Amino acid sequence: MTKGVKPYKPPAGGWGALKAVAGALADQETVAEGGKALLAANQPDGFDCPGCAWPDPKHTSSFEFCENGAKAVAWETTSKRATPEAVGAHTVSELWQWTDHALEDLGRLTEPLRYDPASDRFVRASWDEATTAIGRVIAAFDPNQVEFYASGRASNEAAFLFQLWGRRFGTNNFPDCSNMCHEPTSVGLAEQLGLGKGSVTLEDFDHADCILSFGHNPGTNHPRMMATLRDAARRGAAILVFNPMKERALETFASPQDPVEMATLSGTDIASRYYQLKVGGDVAVLTGLMKLLIERDALDHAFITQHTAGLEALKAAVTAADWDWIEARGGLTRAEIEEAADIYQRSKAVILCYGMGLTQHRSASSLVQQLVNLLLLGGHIGRPGAGICPLRGHSNVQGARTVGVSEKPSPALLASLTKVFGFSPPTAHGHTVPEAIEAMLAGEAKALVCLGGNFAVAAPDPAQTYPAVKGLDLTVNIATKLNRTHLLAGKAAWILPCLGRTEIDVQATGRQSVTVEDSMSMVHASRGMKPPASEHLRSEPWIVAELALASLGEGSGIDWRGLAGDYDRVREMIEQVFPDQFEDYNARIRTPGGFRLPVPTGERVWTTTSGRAAFIPYAPDEAGKDDPTRGKADVLLLTTLRSHDQYNTTIYGLNDRYRGVKGRRDVVFANSADLAARGIADGDVIDLEGVSDDSIERVLRGFTAVARDLPRGCLAAYYPEANPLVDLSDRDKRSGTPAYKSIPVRMHRSAR
């Protein structure tokens, strides 16, 4: 058996989750403080957990956190400190050799840091020194030479001020984390339904009799969803899972709050059917499902006639697909697809959930639209228990986009900013993440300002991304902890430490609350309750406002310090810019649970140009390149995964409990027949070679092969370790999202 790998047989959740929570608190030396903080997580008068964007129930319990939420809180409330002395004890070259886990495990940043090229170290700086120097350098650039990157962890208030700063400066360069995850949702759904967001509420899951799950692993990435799925399974709803790899939580789950399951070590079976399609096979399976429904005339004709357009074009495209292609590309048999179609056909209310397993492919925007096509055929949007449910990651990635962080601002947003603030914002589209990297490589971008996140590590193709960032004239990172992007210091680099979500935020007008939007369009307040990790920490709104003032000067026409001193005033500005969405903003967030933004699709109102929901046939971005293997028989498709000890690029530890991996991340999961065909056995050391159209060598060396139940031709490895295999140009051209989930590779026995 491979060292550090053995099968995991108990249900997901249960005692293992409780043990992990205790272990995370102990590891971060925050048992008392972290434990106290957890009791305030996702509570009406507490803070919003930074762990995921799953919504809060209307009636909260005392424990509204999950295992990974507890890890996120422990990570933030840690007693460990990355002081200037602790960081400066090592050169940046030395720190570069540390693991990503070790860098963040150094603890919370405590003071502003400036990179000193002469000593190759970060050194202490004052806030006045930092903001003055950064402002002077930024002011000297052409606006389009600066990239403003926003993480989805930032609050609505910070994100709004951030986009206001960038647009007042004169650019729409807002590459953000959405570009790397759910941008195909924003693009595809907006074109099709008029709104780039999901249509369902949490209560809809109580009424669904069928839940389709495509390309996500809630047990690790949004564990609070498991309570919802468990309830649905226990009342008899059909849950159909479409995933290349079996994930334990989607098989069976034990609720840590259920005394019977905890006492008996039992669990609840979640998936009614588990369909292991091929990596990238979703489009073929969806085509097969729609083909069967159309042939059977199992359509909601009344809904289609009243609410939709474009059915005939979809019919033509779907009926033209042959079953040989559907089965070969999808990896499921016709009988399996017919079984799923039977269940869908007899269901009265269907919710379709999907994650980044759908959005991180070439042509992902069009792929997302096929999910909607399937629902529209049965009229499953805009009625109780039915609709589309994109599963966002960061707790406010959707909110940041709502309040204006977008490289492609709408004319309405630009007009509203002009009306409210009296300046004319730029109209030209800015850069997505891959476009920003390309601009850096071309010497067109000179500076990168990051509102949170780990830009370079989250991005694809480090062979190009790392030198692109390191070659900049200026990097500014607003952060709670040290990460690898901070070490890519060019001519000038600054790290600005900010408050975390759990910490008390006091400004000129007193204690403040921020707001966030979850994945179902609920906006609610978040109020920290723990003293800041350092007296030198500043809030993200304060930092953004000070940098804006330093770079724009006093004549910008915006009272930056006044806004930073009173977040009610920021929300008043948001309401003025977005009056239809944020009416009575300040009053409504003071109601426990907050309020829901308008979601017209939930009411069967389509804000498209035609006023109808659109059937849109699948259209690959690049004709002739729809086959992700590029038509090469020896090429395998690798999908990236998050481990159970991980949140995005944050690595809490080296274990992946539900996949049976302990103490390591250097593994590649593979079908045993694919290994045997290449003379490789389980446990052998292998190399992976990326297949691309350029001459750049993209390889992973010295990883260990682990035989696992995967379809032939499919591999899986951890993100971000597998990012070196992702070609920067291999992305969905409409959204800019990199194809992390279908990477063409060749696998060899290691030459080492």
C-alpha positions in Angstrom: 0.0 0.0 0.0 1.2 3.5 -0.8 2.8 5.2 2.1 0.4 7.6 3.8 -2.6 6.4 1.8 -5.3 4.0 2.9 -9.1 3.7 2.3 -11.4 5.8 4.4 -14.5 3.8 5.3 -16.5 5.7 8.0 -19.2 8.2 7.1 -18.1 11.7 6.4 -18.7 14.1 9.3 -19.3 12.4 12.6 -16.6 12.0 15.2 -13.9 12.6 12.7 -15.1 16.1 12.2 -15.3 16.9 15.9 -11.8 15.5 16.4 -10.5 17.7 13.5 -12.1 20.8 15.0 -10.4 20.2 18.3 -7.1 19.5 16.5 -7.3 22.7 14.5 -7.9 24.8 17.6 -5.1 23.1 19.4 -2.7 23.4 16.5 -3.2 27.1 16.2 -3.0 27.5 20.0 -6.4 29.1 20.2 -8.5 26.6 22.1 -10.2 29.1 24.3 -10.4 32.1 22.0 -11.1 30.1 18.9 -13.7 28.1 20.6 -15.5 31.2 21.9 -15.3 32.7 18.4 -17.0 29.6 16.9 -20.1 30.2 19.0 -20.5 33.6 17.2 -20.0 32.2 13.7 -22.9 32.6 11.4 -25.1 34.0 14.2 -27.4 37.0 13.6 -25.3 39.2 16.0 -22.0 37.5 15.2 -19.6 37.3 12.2 -20.0 35.6 8.9 -17.7 32.6 8.7 -14.9 33.2 6.1 -15.0 29.5 5.1 -17.7 29.4 2.4 -20.8 31.1 0.9 -23.4 28.6 1.9 -26.4 30.5 3.4 -27.5 30.6 7.0 -30.8 29.0 8.0 -33.6 31.3 9.2 -33.6 29.6 12.6 -29.9 29.2 13.6 -28.7 26.7 16.2 -25.9 27.3 18.7 -23.5 25.6 16.4 -23.7 27.1 12.9 -20.2 26.1 11.7 -18.7 23.1 10.0 -15.3 21.4 10.3 -13.7 23.5 7.6 -15.3 26.7 8.9 -13.8 25.9 12.3 -10.4 25.5 10.6 -10.8 28.9 8.9 -11.7 30.5 12.3 -8.8 28.7 14.1 -6.4 29.9 11.3 -7.6 33.5 11.8 -7.8 33.5 15.6 -4.4 31.8 16.0 -2.1 33.0 18.8 0.9 32.7 16.5 2.3 36.0 15.2 4.3 36.9 12.1 6.0 39.9 13.6 8.5 41.9 11.6 11.2 40.1 13.6 9.8 36.7 12.8 9.4 37.4 9.1 12.6 39.4 8.8 14.7 36.6 10.5 14.7 35.0 7.0 15.6 36.3 3.6 12.9 36.1 1.0 15.0 33.6 -0.8 14.9 31.4 2.3 11.2 31.8 2.8 10.6 30.8 -0.8 11.8 27.3 0.1 9.1 27.0 2.8 5.9 25.2 2.0 2.7 27.2 1.6 1.5 25.7 4.8 4.6 26.8 6.7 4.4 30.4 5.4 0.8 30.9 6.6 1.4 28.9 9.8 3.9 31.6 10.9 0.8 33.4 12.2 -1.0 36.7 11.9 0.8 39.6 10.4 1.2 42.4 12.9 2.7 45.5 11.2 3.2 46.9 7.7 6.3 45.4 6.0 8.5 46.8 3.3 10.8 44.7 1.1 14.4 45.8 1.3 16.3 44.6 -1.8 19.7 45.1 -0.3 19.1 42.6 2.5 16.5 40.5 0.6 14.2 40.8 3.7 10.9 42.4 4.7 11.4 45.1 7.3 9.1 47.0 9.6 7.4 50.1 8.2 4.9 52.6 9.6 1.4 53.1 8.1 2.2 56.7 7.1 5.4 55.5 5.4 3.6 52.8 3.6 0.6 54.7 2.3 2.7 57.7 1.3 5.2 55.7 -0.6 2.6 53.5 -2.3 0.4 56.5 -3.2 3.4 58.3 -4.8 4.4 55.4 -7.0 0.8 54.6 -8.1 0.1 58.2 -9.0 3.0 58.2 -11.4 1.6 55.3 -13.5 -0.8 55.5 -16.4 -4.0 54.1 -14.9 -4.1 51.1 -17.1 -0.6 50.1 -15.9 -2.1 49.2 -12.5 -4.0 45.9 -11.8 -6.5 45.9 -8.9 -7.1 42.4 -7.7 -9.8 41.6 -5.3 -10.4 38.4 -3.2 -13.9 37.2 -2.5 -13.1 37.4 1.2 -13.4 41.2 1.2 -16.6 42.7 2.5 -19.1 44.7 0.4 -17.8 47.9 1.9 -14.2 47.2 1.2 -14.9 45.9 -2.3 -17.0 48.9 -3.2 -14.3 51.4 -2.0 -11.7 49.3 -3.9 -13.6 49.5 -7.2 -14.3 53.2 -6.6 -10.6 53.9 -6.1 -9.6 52.1 -9.3 -12.3 53.7 -11.4 -11.6 57.2 -10.0 -7.9 56.5 -10.8 -9.0 55.7 -14.3 -9.0 52.0 -15.0 -11.3 49.0 -15.2 -8.4 46.6 -14.5 -10.2 44.5 -11.8 -8.9 40.9 -12.2 -10.6 39.1 -9.3 -11.0 35.7 -7.9 -14.3 35.2 -9.8 -12.2 35.0 -13.0 -10.7 31.8 -11.6 -13.8 30.1 -10.3 -17.4 31.1 -11.2 -17.0 33.7 -13.9 -18.6 31.3 -16.4 -21.7 31.4 -14.2 -21.7 35.2 -14.4 -21.3 35.1 -18.1 -23.4 32.1 -19.0 -26.4 32.7 -16.8 -26.6 36.5 -17.5 -26.8 35.8 -21.2 -29.4 33.1 -20.8 -31.5 34.3 -17.9 -30.6 37.9 -17.4 -28.9 37.4 -14.1 -25.5 35.8 -13.4 -26.6 34.3 -10.1 -28.5 31.3 -8.8 -32.3 31.3 -8.6 -33.0 29.2 -5.5 -33.3 29.9 -1.8 -32.3 27.6 1.0 -36.0 26.8 1.6 -36.3 25.5 -2.0 -34.3 22.5 -0.9 -37.2 21.6 1.5 -39.5 21.2 -1.5 -37.2 19.6 -4.2 -37.9 16.0 -5.0 -34.8 15.7 -7.2 -31.4 17.3 -6.7 -28.8 17.0 -9.5 -25.2 17.5 -8.3 -22.6 18.2 -11.0 -18.9 18.8 -10.3 -18.6 19.6 -6.6 -17.6 18.1 -3.3 -19.6 19.7 -0.5 -18.1 17.6 2.2 -14.8 19.5 1.8 -15.6 22.7 0.0 -18.9 23.8 1.6 -19.7 21.3 4.4 -22.6 23.2 5.8 -24.5 22.1 2.7 -24.3 18.5 3.9 -27.0 19.2 6.5 -29.3 20.3 3.7 -28.5 17.3 1.5 -28.9 15.0 4.5 -32.4 16.4 5.2 -33.4 16.0 1.6 -32.1 12.4 1.4 -33.9 11.5 4.6 -37.3 12.7 3.3 -36.8 10.7 0.1 -35.6 13.2 -2.5 -33.6 11.7 -5.3 -30.0 13.0 -5.3 -28.1 12.2 -8.5 -24.4 12.9 -8.4 -22.3 13.3 -11.5 -18.6 13.3 -10.6 -15.5 11.5 -12.0 -14.3 10.6 -8.5 -16.4 9.3 -5.6 -16.4 11.7 -2.7 -17.2 10.2 0.7 -19.6 12.9 1.9 -21.8 12.4 -1.2 -21.9 8.7 -0.4 -22.7 8.8 3.3 -22.7 11.5 6.0 -23.1 11.5 9.8 -24.3 14.8 11.3 -22.2 15.8 14.4 -25.4 17.2 15.8 -27.4 14.0 15.5 -27.0 12.0 18.8 -28.2 8.7 17.2 -25.7 8.8 14.3 -22.9 9.8 16.7 -23.8 7.1 19.2 -24.2 4.3 16.6 -21.3 5.4 14.3 -23.9 5.3 11.5 -24.7 7.8 8.7 -27.2 8.8 6.1 -26.8 7.7 2.5 -26.7 10.9 0.4 -26.5 9.9 -3.3 -29.4 7.9 -4.7 -27.3 7.3 -7.8 -23.6 8.1 -8.3 -22.6 8.5 -12.0 -18.8 8.6 -12.5 -18.5 10.4 -15.8 -15.2 11.3 -17.4 -13.3 14.4 -16.7 -14.8 17.0 -19.1 -17.6 14.6 -20.0 -20.4 16.8 -18.6 -21.4 18.3 -21.9 -21.9 14.9 -23.5 -24.0 13.6 -20.5 -26.1 16.7 -20.5 -26.6 16.3 -24.3 -27.7 12.7 -23.8 -30.2 13.7 -21.1 -31.7 16.5 -23.2 -31.8 14.2 -26.3 -33.9 11.7 -24.4 -36.3 14.2 -23.0 -36.8 15.8 -26.4 -37.3 12.4 -28.1 -39.8 11.4 -25.4 -41.5 14.8 -25.7 -41.1 15.0 -21.9 -41.2 18.8 -21.9 -43.1 21.5 -20.1 -44.7 23.0 -23.2 -46.7 25.6 -21.3 -43.6 27.0 -19.6 -41.5 26.9 -22.8 -44.2 28.7 -24.8 -44.7 31.4 -22.2 -41.2 32.0 -21.0 -38.5 30.8 -23.4 -37.0 31.3 -26.9 -34.6 29.3 -29.0 -36.0 25.7 -28.4 -35.8 24.7 -32.1 -32.1 25.6 -32.3 -31.4 23.5 -29.2 -33.5 20.6 -30.5 -31.5 20.6 -33.8 -28.1 20.6 -32.0 -29.1 17.9 -29.4 -30.8 15.5 -31.8 -27.8 15.7 -34.1 -25.6 14.2 -31.5 -25.1 10.5 -31.8 -24.9 8.0 -28.9 -21.4 6.8 -29.8 -20.0 10.3 -29.1 -22.2 10.8 -26.0 -21.0 7.5 -24.5 -17.4 7.9 -25.5 -17.0 11.6 -24.5 -19.2 11.3 -21.4 -18.0 8.0 -20.0 -21.5 6.8 -19.0 -23.5 4.2 -20.8 -26.7 5.0 -22.6 -28.5 2.9 -19.9 -27.1 5.0 -17.1 -28.1 8.2 -18.9 -31.6 6.8 -19.5 -31.9 5.9 -15.8 -31.1 9.5 -14.8 -33.5 10.9 -17.5 -36.3 8.7 -16.0 -35.8 10.1 -12.6 -35.6 13.6 -13.9 -38.7 13.1 -16.0 -40.9 12.0 -13.1 -39.7 14.7 -10.7 -41.9 17.7 -10.1 -39.3 20.0 -8.7 -35.6 19.8 -9.6 -32.7 21.8 -8.2 -29.4 21.6 -10.1 -26.2 22.3 -8.1 -22.8 22.7 -9.6 -19.3 23.8 -8.6 -15.9 24.4 -10.2 -15.9 20.9 -11.6 -18.2 22.6 -14.3 -16.8 26.1 -14.5 -13.1 25.4 -14.9 -13.0 24.0 -18.4 -12.5 25.4 -21.9 -15.9 26.5 -23.1 -17.2 26.5 -19.5 -19.6 29.4 -20.1 -21.3 27.4 -22.7 -21.2 24.3 -20.6 -23.0 26.1 -17.7 -25.7 27.1 -20.2 -26.4 23.4 -20.9 -27.3 23.0 -17.2 -29.9 25.7 -17.6 -31.1 24.2 -20.9 -31.9 21.0 -19.0 -33.9 22.8 -16.3 -35.8 24.9 -18.8 -36.9 21.9 -20.7 -38.8 20.8 -17.6 -39.8 24.3 -16.4 -37.7 23.8 -13.4 -36.8 27.5 -12.8 -38.9 29.9 -10.9 -41.1 27.7 -8.9 -40.8 26.3 -5.3 -38.2 23.5 -5.0 -36.7 24.1 -8.4 -33.9 26.1 -9.9 -30.2 26.6 -10.6 -27.7 26.6 -7.7 -24.1 27.6 -8.4 -22.0 26.8 -5.4 -19.7 29.7 -4.7 -16.5 29.4 -2.6 -15.5 32.5 -0.8 -18.0 33.9 1.5 -18.4 37.2 -0.4 -17.2 36.4 -3.9 -20.7 37.1 -5.2 -21.1 40.2 -3.2 -17.9 41.8 -4.5 -19.2 41.4 -8.0 -22.6 42.8 -7.0 -21.0 46.1 -5.7 -18.9 46.7 -8.8 -15.7 44.6 -8.8 -15.8 43.7 -12.5 -13.4 44.2 -15.4 -16.4 44.6 -17.6 -18.7 47.2 -15.9 -22.2 47.6 -17.3 -23.1 51.0 -18.8 -25.7 51.3 -16.0 -23.0 51.0 -13.3 -20.8 53.6 -15.0 -23.7 56.0 -15.4 -24.7 55.6 -11.8 -21.1 56.2 -10.6 -21.0 59.4 -12.7 -24.3 60.6 -11.2 -23.4 59.8 -7.6 -19.7 60.8 -7.5 -19.5 63.4 -10.3 -16.6 61.9 -12.4 -16.6 60.0 -15.6 -15.3 56.4 -15.1 -13.5 54.6 -17.9 -15.6 52.6 -20.3 -13.0 50.3 -21.9 -13.0 46.8 -20.5 -10.2 45.9 -18.2 -8.2 42.7 -17.6 -9.2 39.3 -16.3 -6.6 37.4 -14.3 -5.0 35.7 -17.3 -5.1 39.0 -19.2 -3.5 40.8 -16.3 -0.7 38.2 -16.3 -0.2 38.6 -20.1 -0.1 42.4 -19.6 2.6 42.0 -17.0 4.6 39.7 -19.2 4.3 42.2 -22.0 5.6 45.1 -19.8 2.2 46.9 -20.1 1.2 46.4 -16.4 3.6 47.9 -13.8 1.8 47.4 -10.5 -0.4 45.0 -8.7 -2.6 45.9 -5.7 -4.2 42.8 -4.0 -7.1 43.2 -1.7 -6.6 39.8 0.0 -5.9 36.5 -1.8 -2.8 34.7 -3.0 -2.8 35.9 -6.6 0.2 34.2 -8.1 -0.4 30.8 -6.4 -4.1 30.8 -7.3 -3.4 31.7 -10.9 -2.4 29.1 -13.6 1.0 28.5 -15.2 3.5 29.6 -12.5 6.2 29.3 -15.2 4.8 32.5 -16.6 2.9 33.9 -13.7 5.7 34.0 -11.1 8.2 36.0 -13.2 5.4 38.2 -14.4 4.6 39.3 -10.8 8.2 39.4 -9.7 9.0 41.7 -12.7 6.6 44.4 -11.6 7.6 47.8 -10.3 5.3 47.6 -7.4 3.3 45.0 -5.5 1.0 45.7 -2.6 -0.7 43.0 -0.6 -3.4 43.6 1.9 -3.5 40.4 4.0 -3.9 38.7 7.4 -1.1 36.2 6.8 2.1 35.7 4.8 1.8 33.8 1.6 3.9 33.0 -1.5 2.6 35.9 -3.7 4.1 38.3 -1.1 7.6 36.8 -1.8 7.5 37.7 -5.5 8.9 41.1 -4.6 10.1 43.3 -7.5 11.4 46.8 -7.3 9.1 47.7 -4.5 6.9 45.4 -2.4 4.6 46.1 0.6 2.6 43.9 2.9 -0.2 45.7 4.7 -1.8 43.7 7.6 -5.6 43.9 8.0 -8.3 42.9 10.5 -9.8 39.5 10.1 -13.6 38.8 9.9 -13.6 37.7 13.6 -12.0 40.9 15.0 -13.6 44.0 16.4 -13.4 46.9 14.0 -13.5 50.4 15.6 -13.4 53.5 13.4 -14.0 57.2 13.9 -17.7 56.8 14.6 -17.4 53.7 16.8 -17.6 50.0 16.3 -18.5 48.9 12.8 -20.2 46.0 11.0 -19.5 44.9 7.4 -21.8 43.1 5.1 -21.5 40.1 2.8 -23.7 38.3 0.2 -24.0 34.5 0.2 -24.4 32.3 -2.8 -28.2 32.6 -2.6 -28.2 36.5 -2.7 -28.8 37.0 1.0 -27.0 40.1 2.4 -26.4 40.2 6.1 -24.2 41.9 8.6 -20.9 40.5 10.0 -19.6 41.9 13.3 -16.3 40.8 14.8 -16.1 40.0 18.4 -12.4 39.3 19.2 -9.8 41.9 20.0 -7.4 42.5 17.0 -4.3 40.4 16.8 -2.2 43.5 16.9 -2.7 47.2 17.7 -1.2 48.0 14.3 -3.9 46.2 12.2 -6.2 48.3 10.1 -9.5 47.4 8.5 -9.6 46.8 4.7 -11.9 49.8 4.1 -9.5 52.0 6.1 -6.5 50.8 4.1 -8.2 51.2 0.7 -9.4 54.7 1.6 -5.9 55.7 2.7 -4.3 54.4 -0.4 -6.9 56.1 -2.6 -6.3 59.4 -0.8 -2.5 59.0 -1.1 -2.6 58.2 -4.9 -5.4 60.6 -5.9 -4.8 63.5 -3.6 -7.3 65.7 -1.9 -9.0 66.8 -5.1 -10.7 63.5 -6.0 -14.1 64.8 -4.9 -14.6 61.8 -2.6 -14.5 62.0 1.2 -12.3 58.9 1.6 -11.6 59.3 5.3 -15.3 60.1 6.1 -16.4 56.9 4.3 -13.7 54.8 6.1 -14.8 56.2 9.4 -18.4 55.3 9.1 -19.4 52.2 7.1 -23.1 53.3 7.2 -21.9 56.1 4.8 -20.3 53.5 2.5 -23.6 51.6 2.5 -25.5 54.8 1.7 -23.2 55.3 -1.3 -23.8 51.6 -2.4 -27.5 52.2 -2.1 -27.3 55.4 -4.3 -25.2 53.6 -7.0 -27.5 50.4 -6.9 -30.9 51.8 -5.8 -32.9 48.9 -7.1 -30.8 46.3 -5.2 -29.9 48.0 -2.0 -33.0 50.0 -1.0 -33.0 50.8 2.7 -29.6 49.1 3.0 -28.6 50.2 6.5 -32.1 49.5 7.9 -32.4 46.1 6.4 -29.0 44.7 7.5 -30.0 45.5 11.1 -32.7 42.9 10.8 -31.5 39.5 12.0 -30.6 37.4 8.9 -30.5 40.4 6.6 -32.3 40.6 3.3 -32.4 39.0 -0.1 -31.4 41.0 -3.2 -33.8 40.9 -6.1 -33.6 37.7 -8.0 -35.9 38.1 -10.9 -35.3 34.5 -12.2 -36.9 33.2 -9.1 -40.1 35.0 -10.1 -39.9 33.9 -13.7 -38.9 37.4 -14.8 -36.2 37.3 -17.4 -34.1 40.5 -17.8 -32.7 39.4 -21.1 -32.9 41.6 -24.3 -35.9 39.4 -25.5 -37.6 39.3 -22.1 -37.5 35.5 -22.2 -35.2 32.8 -21.0 -33.0 31.6 -23.8 -32.2 28.0 -24.9 -28.6 28.3 -26.1 -26.9 25.3 -27.8 -23.4 24.2 -26.8 -20.8 26.2 -28.7 -17.1 25.5 -28.0 -14.9 28.6 -27.8 -12.5 27.3 -30.4 -14.0 25.3 -33.3 -12.1 22.0 -33.8 -10.5 22.2 -30.3 -13.5 20.9 -28.3 -11.7 17.6 -27.5 -9.6 18.5 -24.4 -7.2 15.7 -25.1 -6.4 17.5 -28.4 -7.2 14.2 -30.2 -4.1 12.4 -28.9 -4.7 8.9 -27.7 -1.9 8.9 -25.1 -3.1 12.1 -23.4 -4.9 11.9 -20.1 -7.1 14.5 -18.6 -6.2 15.7 -15.1 -8.6 17.5 -12.8 -7.4 19.5 -9.7 -8.9 18.9 -6.3 -8.9 20.6 -2.9 -8.0 18.4 0.1 -10.0 18.3 3.2 -7.3 20.3 5.1 -7.5 23.1 2.6 -9.4 26.2 1.6 -8.5 27.5 -1.8 -4.7 28.1 -1.6 -4.7 28.0 2.2 -3.3 24.7 3.4 -4.3 24.0 6.9 -2.5 20.7 7.1 -1.2 17.8 5.0 -4.1 15.4 5.5 -7.1 14.6 3.2 -9.1 12.5 5.5 -12.0 11.4 3.2 -9.6 10.3 0.4 -7.4 8.5 2.9 -4.3 10.6 2.4 -2.2 11.5 5.5 0.8 13.7 5.8 1.4 14.4 2.1 0.0 16.2 -1.0 2.4 14.9 -3.7 0.0 12.2 -5.1 -1.8 11.6 -8.4 -5.0 9.6 -8.4 -5.3 7.3 -11.4 -7.2 4.4 -12.9 -5.3 1.2 -12.3 -5.7 0.2 -15.9 -4.2 3.5 -17.1 -1.2 2.9 -14.8 -0.7 -0.7 -16.0 -0.8 0.4 -19.6 2.2 2.6 -18.9 4.1 0.0 -16.8 3.3 1.9 -13.6 2.1 0.3 -10.3 0.3 1.8 -7.3 2.9 3.6 -5.3 5.4 4.2 -8.1 6.9 7.6 -8.5 5.8 9.3 -11.7 6.2 12.5 -13.7 3.4 14.4 -15.5 4.0 16.4 -18.6 1.6 19.1 -19.7 0.5 19.1 -23.3 0.1 22.5 -24.9 0.6 24.3 -28.1 3.6 26.4 -27.0 7.2 25.4 -26.3 7.1 26.0 -22.5 8.0 22.9 -20.5 5.3 22.2 -17.9 6.0 19.3 -15.7 5.4 17.8 -12.2 8.2 15.5 -11.1 8.5 13.0 -8.4 4.8 12.6 -7.5 3.4 9.2 -6.4 0.7 7.3 -8.3 -2.3 6.2 -6.3 -4.7 3.7 -7.9 -8.3 4.9 -7.4 -11.7 4.3 -8.8 -11.7 6.8 -11.6 -12.9 6.5 -15.3 -10.2 5.5 -17.8 -8.3 8.4 -19.1 -8.7 10.5 -16.0 -6.3 11.7 -13.3 -6.7 13.9 -10.2 -4.1 15.9 -8.2 -4.2 18.7 -5.7 -4.5 22.4 -6.4 -2.4 24.4 -6.4 0.4 21.8 -6.7 -0.8 20.8 -10.2 -1.0 24.4 -11.4 2.4 24.2 -13.2 0.6 21.9 -15.7 -2.0 24.6 -16.7 -1.2 26.6 -19.8 -2.1 30.2 -19.3 -3.8 30.3 -22.6 -5.9 27.2 -21.9 -9.0 28.9 -20.6 -12.6 29.7 -21.3 -12.3 32.6 -23.7 -15.6 34.1 -22.8 -15.0 34.3 -19.1 -11.2 34.0 -18.8 -11.5 31.1 -16.4 -8.5 28.8 -16.6 -9.1 25.1 -17.4 -7.9 23.7 -14.0 -10.4 20.8 -14.3 -9.4 19.4 -17.6 -5.6 19.6 -18.0 -4.2 17.5 -20.9 -1.1 15.6 -19.7 1.1 12.6 -20.4 2.1 10.3 -17.5 5.4 8.5 -17.3 7.4 6.5 -14.7 9.7 9.0 -13.0 13.1 9.4 -14.5 14.5 10.0 -10.9 
